[in-house]
């Protein structure tokens, strides 16, 4: 003992032995093995009858599920038959409607042509002199009659397309010549609104095979649409382009108010009337829809681009040598 401290009588300390954790690990493994054996014995002692009951219960549940699924499948099959019958009835009704419209359009057009013809004779003073007031009235009659004839022709064209009976009379034509004819037909309207019309042909484009009347109709629809929306003092440009070795392109650009991008997909749909910046304008909404149908029926495509406040561009890409369409015309 040093420094008067208390003497430690516990003797020298023992260093911890590694045997203690080894014994603890061995004991733990023995208990685990014993529990596993006990569990196996308990599972072995389960009666076979109990297992068969469990399996039978599962089989019965599966059978009930299968029956329920079969009933649902029968209901779906019945519903599909009903829908097929309804679709067939709708198709028949649509075909009857198209035939009726085609027939009645012919009946309307015949007397209307007579009204227009006699009105022109009176307007031109062929059957006798007319006063200026009478001539103004005759001018209004002619304008309204021609507008009504245009509407009837549009309905007739639409019914022909729906029936798959739009016929095309192909011949060798110069697109520039047809374009100039269309421009001559609308120059009075353009002059009345103070709109300048300009034609930009493509010298590379030669003779193409086309239905001259249908091509004239497509270009007229585009150009009249441009004149409708272009304000006074604006201009419209008709462009003819040699698109590729197999196709050509006709395009009409205007300086109208333009349209919103979300309205553009509606332009070529029947009876859609989208005006400047989404405002509806007068008309049937058939002109552009018929244009799309005529172009696509010949293997072509249509398109539009527009910017609000700047104007719009409408175009049609057509094949130079379209396939012959031999469907009968109404």
Buried (B, 14 or more C-beta within 10 A) or exposed (E): EEEEEEEEEEEEEEEEEEEEEEEEEEEEEEEEEEEEEEEEEEEEEEEEEEEEEEEEEEEEEEEEEEEEEEEEEEEEEEEEEEEEEEEEEEEEEEEEEBBEBBEBBEEBBEEBEEBBEBBBEBBEEEEEEBEEEEBEBBEEBBEEBEEBBBBBBBBBBBBBBBBEBBBBEBEEBBBBEBBBEBBEEBEEBBEEEEBEBEBEBBEEBEEBBBBBEBBBBBBBBBBBBBBBBBEEEBBBBBBBBBBEEEBBBBBBBBBBBBBEEEBBEBBBEBEBBBBBEEEEEEBBBBBBBBBBBBBBBBBBEBBBBBEBEEBBBBBBBBBBEBEEBEEEEB
